[in-house]
């Protein structure tokens, strides 16, 4: 049984930082691209960052150097370090493990991130 579980969400003040974690089980994590996505009510889910098996990393335009994605294949875990956060970063953050672009993929249940004073 495949599981993808996010953690680390919560409340943070503007300008603050959070670190999200994504743990996958039931798959060979090292051969999956892993990405972070976010969604707010009424809007489409958008890509935050993707760390591909090839080593390539892509970020959404809005990241602007504030976030860093990393992965530790020995722990089947991906991370998203978020710094200099603002209210527009408030969303549910999801982790996705994808076997090649367009291949089988697995989503986590999401973790809520709220940026507010």
TIGU-154489 format. One record per residue: residue number from 1; residue in three letters; x, y, z of N, C-alpha, C in turn. Coordinates in steps of 0.1 Angstrom, whole numbers. Example, Ala and Ser with C-alpha at 12.3 -4.5 7.8 and 13.67 -1.06 7.14 Angstrom:
<rs>
+-----+-----+-------+-------+-------+-------+-------+-------+-------+-------+-------+
:   k :   r :  n_px :  n_py :  n_pz : ca_px : ca_py : ca_pz :  c_px :  c_py :  c_pz :
+-----+-----+-------+-------+-------+-------+-------+-------+-------+-------+-------+
:   1 : Ala :   132 :   -57 :    78 :   123 :   -45 :    78 :   132 :   -33 :    78 :
:   2 : Ser :   128 :   -22 :    71 :   137 :   -11 :    71 :   129 :     0 :    79 :
+-----+-----+-------+-------+-------+-------+-------+-------+-------+-------+-------+
</rs>
This chain:
<rs>
+-----+-----+-------+-------+-------+-------+-------+-------+-------+-------+-------+
:   k :   r :  n_px :  n_py :  n_pz : ca_px : ca_py : ca_pz :  c_px :  c_py :  c_pz :
+-----+-----+-------+-------+-------+-------+-------+-------+-------+-------+-------+
:   1 : Unk :     9 :   -12 :     0 :     0 :     0 :     0 :     9 :    12 :     0 :
:   2 : Unk :     6 :    21 :    -9 :    14 :    34 :   -11 :     8 :    44 :    -2 :
:   3 : Unk :    17 :    51 :     5 :    12 :    63 :    14 :    22 :    74 :    11 :
:   4 : Unk :    16 :    86 :    10 :    24 :    98 :    10 :    18 :   107 :    21 :
:   5 : Unk :    26 :   111 :    30 :    22 :   118 :    42 :    30 :   131 :    44 :
:   6 : Unk :    23 :   142 :    44 :    29 :   155 :    46 :    28 :   159 :    61 :
:   7 : Unk :    37 :   167 :    66 :    37 :   172 :    79 :    44 :   185 :    80 :
:   8 : Unk :    43 :   192 :    91 :    50 :   205 :    93 :    42 :   217 :    90 :
:   9 : Unk :    30 :   216 :    86 :    22 :   228 :    84 :    18 :   234 :    97 :
:  10 : Unk :    12 :   246 :    96 :     8 :   253 :   108 :     6 :   268 :   105 :
:  11 : Unk :     7 :   276 :   116 :     6 :   290 :   115 :    19 :   297 :   117 :
:  12 : Unk :    22 :   307 :   109 :    34 :   314 :   110 :    31 :   329 :   107 :
:  13 : Unk :    39 :   338 :   113 :    37 :   352 :   110 :    44 :   356 :    97 :
:  14 : Unk :    39 :   367 :    91 :    46 :   372 :    79 :    61 :   374 :    81 :
:  15 : Unk :    69 :   369 :    72 :    83 :   370 :    73 :    89 :   358 :    80 :
:  16 : Unk :    81 :   349 :    85 :    86 :   337 :    92 :    89 :   326 :    82 :
:  17 : Unk :    92 :   314 :    88 :    96 :   302 :    81 :    89 :   290 :    86 :
:  18 : Unk :    88 :   281 :    77 :    82 :   267 :    80 :    90 :   257 :    71 :
:  19 : Unk :    91 :   245 :    77 :    97 :   234 :    69 :    87 :   223 :    68 :
:  20 : Unk :    83 :   219 :    56 :    74 :   208 :    54 :    81 :   196 :    51 :
:  21 : Unk :    76 :   185 :    55 :    82 :   172 :    52 :    71 :   163 :    45 :
:  22 : Unk :    76 :   154 :    36 :    68 :   145 :    29 :    75 :   131 :    30 :
:  23 : Unk :    68 :   122 :    36 :    73 :   108 :    37 :    65 :    99 :    28 :
:  24 : Unk :    72 :    91 :    20 :    65 :    82 :    11 :    69 :    68 :    15 :
:  25 : Unk :    59 :    59 :    15 :    61 :    45 :    17 :    54 :    36 :     7 :
:  26 : Unk :    59 :    24 :     5 :    53 :    15 :    -5 :    57 :    17 :   -19 :
:  27 : Unk :    67 :    26 :   -21 :    73 :    29 :   -35 :    88 :    30 :   -33 :
:  28 : Unk :    94 :    28 :   -45 :   109 :    30 :   -45 :   111 :    45 :   -48 :
:  29 : Unk :   112 :    52 :   -37 :   111 :    67 :   -37 :   122 :    73 :   -46 :
:  30 : Unk :   133 :    67 :   -47 :   144 :    73 :   -55 :   141 :    74 :   -70 :
:  31 : Unk :   132 :    66 :   -75 :   129 :    67 :   -89 :   117 :    75 :   -92 :
:  32 : Unk :   112 :    82 :   -83 :   100 :    91 :   -84 :   105 :   106 :   -84 :
:  33 : Unk :    99 :   114 :   -93 :   100 :   128 :   -91 :    91 :   131 :   -80 :
:  34 : Unk :    95 :   141 :   -72 :    87 :   145 :   -60 :    84 :   160 :   -61 :
:  35 : Unk :    72 :   164 :   -58 :    69 :   178 :   -59 :    60 :   183 :   -48 :
:  36 : Unk :    60 :   196 :   -46 :    51 :   203 :   -37 :    42 :   212 :   -45 :
:  37 : Unk :    29 :   211 :   -41 :    19 :   219 :   -48 :    11 :   226 :   -37 :
:  38 : Unk :     3 :   236 :   -41 :    -5 :   242 :   -31 :   -18 :   246 :   -37 :
:  39 : Unk :   -28 :   248 :   -29 :   -42 :   251 :   -34 :   -49 :   259 :   -23 :
:  40 : Unk :   -56 :   270 :   -28 :   -65 :   278 :   -20 :   -79 :   276 :   -25 :
:  41 : Unk :   -89 :   277 :   -17 :  -103 :   275 :   -21 :  -106 :   284 :   -33 :
:  42 : Unk :  -112 :   278 :   -44 :  -116 :   286 :   -55 :  -106 :   287 :   -66 :
:  43 : Unk :   -94 :   282 :   -63 :   -83 :   283 :   -73 :   -77 :   270 :   -76 :
:  44 : Unk :   -71 :   269 :   -88 :   -65 :   257 :   -92 :   -52 :   254 :   -83 :
:  45 : Unk :   -49 :   241 :   -82 :   -37 :   237 :   -76 :   -25 :   242 :   -84 :
:  46 : Unk :   -15 :   247 :   -77 :    -3 :   252 :   -85 :    10 :   246 :   -80 :
:  47 : Unk :    19 :   245 :   -89 :    32 :   239 :   -86 :    40 :   249 :   -78 :
:  48 : Unk :    46 :   244 :   -67 :    55 :   252 :   -58 :    69 :   248 :   -62 :
:  49 : Unk :    72 :   235 :   -62 :    86 :   231 :   -65 :    86 :   216 :   -68 :
:  50 : Unk :    94 :   212 :   -77 :    96 :   198 :   -81 :   110 :   195 :   -81 :
:  51 : Unk :   114 :   183 :   -76 :   127 :   178 :   -75 :   127 :   165 :   -83 :
:  52 : Unk :   133 :   165 :   -95 :   132 :   154 :  -104 :   143 :   144 :  -101 :
:  53 : Unk :   141 :   131 :  -105 :   151 :   121 :  -104 :   164 :   125 :  -110 :
:  54 : Unk :   163 :   132 :  -121 :   175 :   136 :  -129 :   183 :   146 :  -121 :
:  55 : Unk :   177 :   152 :  -110 :   184 :   162 :  -103 :   180 :   176 :  -106 :
:  56 : Unk :   172 :   177 :  -117 :   167 :   191 :  -120 :   156 :   195 :  -110 :
:  57 : Unk :   156 :   208 :  -107 :   147 :   214 :   -98 :   140 :   225 :  -105 :
:  58 : Unk :   127 :   226 :  -103 :   119 :   237 :  -109 :   111 :   243 :   -97 :
:  59 : Unk :   109 :   256 :   -98 :   101 :   264 :   -88 :    91 :   272 :   -95 :
:  60 : Unk :    80 :   274 :   -88 :    70 :   283 :   -93 :    75 :   297 :   -94 :
:  61 : Unk :    70 :   305 :  -103 :    75 :   319 :  -104 :    74 :   327 :   -91 :
:  62 : Unk :    64 :   324 :   -84 :    61 :   332 :   -72 :    71 :   329 :   -60 :
:  63 : Unk :    79 :   318 :   -62 :    88 :   315 :   -51 :    99 :   325 :   -49 :
:  64 : Unk :   105 :   330 :   -60 :   115 :   341 :   -60 :   126 :   339 :   -50 :
:  65 : Unk :   131 :   327 :   -49 :   143 :   324 :   -41 :   139 :   322 :   -26 :
:  66 : Unk :   127 :   322 :   -23 :   123 :   321 :    -8 :   122 :   307 :    -3 :
:  67 : Unk :   119 :   297 :   -12 :   117 :   283 :    -8 :   128 :   275 :   -14 :
:  68 : Unk :   131 :   264 :    -7 :   140 :   254 :   -12 :   135 :   240 :   -10 :
:  69 : Unk :   135 :   232 :   -21 :   130 :   218 :   -21 :   143 :   209 :   -20 :
:  70 : Unk :   142 :   199 :   -12 :   153 :   189 :   -11 :   147 :   175 :    -9 :
:  71 : Unk :   155 :   165 :   -10 :   150 :   152 :    -8 :   161 :   143 :    -2 :
:  72 : Unk :   157 :   133 :     6 :   167 :   124 :    11 :   161 :   110 :     8 :
:  73 : Unk :   167 :   104 :    -3 :   162 :    91 :    -7 :   164 :    80 :     3 :
:  74 : Unk :   174 :    82 :    12 :   176 :    71 :    22 :   165 :    71 :    32 :
:  75 : Unk :   158 :    82 :    33 :   147 :    83 :    43 :   133 :    84 :    36 :
:  76 : Unk :   133 :    82 :    23 :   120 :    83 :    15 :   113 :    96 :    18 :
:  77 : Unk :   121 :   107 :    19 :   115 :   120 :    24 :   119 :   131 :    15 :
:  78 : Unk :   109 :   140 :    13 :   112 :   153 :     6 :   108 :   164 :    16 :
:  79 : Unk :   115 :   175 :    14 :   113 :   187 :    23 :   110 :   199 :    15 :
:  80 : Unk :   103 :   209 :    21 :   102 :   222 :    15 :   104 :   232 :    26 :
:  81 : Unk :   116 :   239 :    25 :   119 :   249 :    34 :   114 :   262 :    29 :
:  82 : Unk :   105 :   269 :    36 :    99 :   281 :    32 :   103 :   293 :    41 :
:  83 : Unk :   109 :   303 :    35 :   114 :   315 :    42 :   107 :   327 :    37 :
:  84 : Unk :   107 :   338 :    45 :   102 :   351 :    41 :    87 :   349 :    36 :
:  85 : Unk :    80 :   342 :    44 :    66 :   339 :    39 :    57 :   351 :    41 :
:  86 : Unk :    47 :   351 :    32 :    37 :   362 :    33 :    23 :   356 :    32 :
:  87 : Unk :    13 :   365 :    33 :    -1 :   360 :    34 :    -5 :   352 :    22 :
:  88 : Unk :     1 :   355 :    11 :    -3 :   348 :    -2 :     2 :   334 :    -2 :
:  89 : Unk :    11 :   330 :     7 :    15 :   316 :     8 :     5 :   308 :    16 :
:  90 : Unk :    -5 :   314 :    22 :   -15 :   306 :    29 :   -22 :   297 :    19 :
:  91 : Unk :   -22 :   284 :    22 :   -28 :   274 :    13 :   -27 :   260 :    20 :
:  92 : Unk :   -33 :   251 :    14 :   -30 :   237 :    17 :   -19 :   232 :     8 :
:  93 : Unk :    -9 :   226 :    14 :     3 :   222 :     6 :     2 :   207 :     5 :
:  94 : Unk :     4 :   202 :    -8 :     4 :   188 :   -11 :    17 :   183 :   -16 :
:  95 : Unk :    20 :   171 :   -13 :    32 :   164 :   -19 :    27 :   154 :   -29 :
:  96 : Unk :    34 :   153 :   -40 :    31 :   144 :   -50 :    44 :   136 :   -54 :
:  97 : Unk :    43 :   123 :   -55 :    54 :   115 :   -60 :    49 :   110 :   -74 :
:  98 : Unk :    57 :   112 :   -84 :    53 :   109 :   -98 :    64 :   101 :  -105 :
:  99 : Unk :    60 :    89 :  -110 :    69 :    81 :  -118 :    70 :    86 :  -132 :
: 100 : Unk :    79 :    94 :  -135 :    81 :   100 :  -148 :    69 :   110 :  -151 :
: 101 : Unk :    72 :   120 :  -158 :    61 :   130 :  -161 :    49 :   123 :  -168 :
: 102 : Unk :    37 :   124 :  -162 :    26 :   118 :  -168 :    23 :   103 :  -164 :
: 103 : Unk :    32 :    98 :  -156 :    31 :    84 :  -152 :    23 :    83 :  -139 :
: 104 : Unk :    23 :    72 :  -133 :    15 :    70 :  -121 :    20 :    79 :  -110 :
: 105 : Unk :    11 :    85 :  -103 :    14 :    94 :   -93 :     6 :    92 :   -80 :
: 106 : Unk :    12 :    97 :   -69 :     5 :    95 :   -56 :     6 :   108 :   -49 :
: 107 : Unk :    -6 :   112 :   -43 :    -7 :   125 :   -36 :    -9 :   122 :   -21 :
: 108 : Unk :    -4 :   131 :   -13 :    -6 :   131 :     1 :   -20 :   138 :     3 :
: 109 : Unk :   -23 :   138 :    16 :   -36 :   144 :    20 :   -36 :   159 :    22 :
: 110 : Unk :   -24 :   165 :    22 :   -22 :   179 :    24 :   -20 :   183 :    38 :
: 111 : Unk :   -13 :   195 :    39 :   -11 :   201 :    52 :   -14 :   216 :    51 :
: 112 : Unk :   -21 :   221 :    61 :   -25 :   235 :    60 :   -14 :   244 :    65 :
: 113 : Unk :   -11 :   255 :    57 :    -2 :   265 :    61 :    -9 :   278 :    61 :
: 114 : Unk :    -8 :   285 :    72 :   -15 :   298 :    74 :    -5 :   309 :    78 :
: 115 : Unk :    -4 :   319 :    70 :     5 :   330 :    73 :    -3 :   342 :    76 :
: 116 : Unk :    -2 :   346 :    89 :   -10 :   357 :    94 :    -4 :   363 :   106 :
: 117 : Unk :    -7 :   376 :   109 :    -2 :   383 :   121 :    -9 :   378 :   133 :
+-----+-----+-------+-------+-------+-------+-------+-------+-------+-------+-------+
</rs>
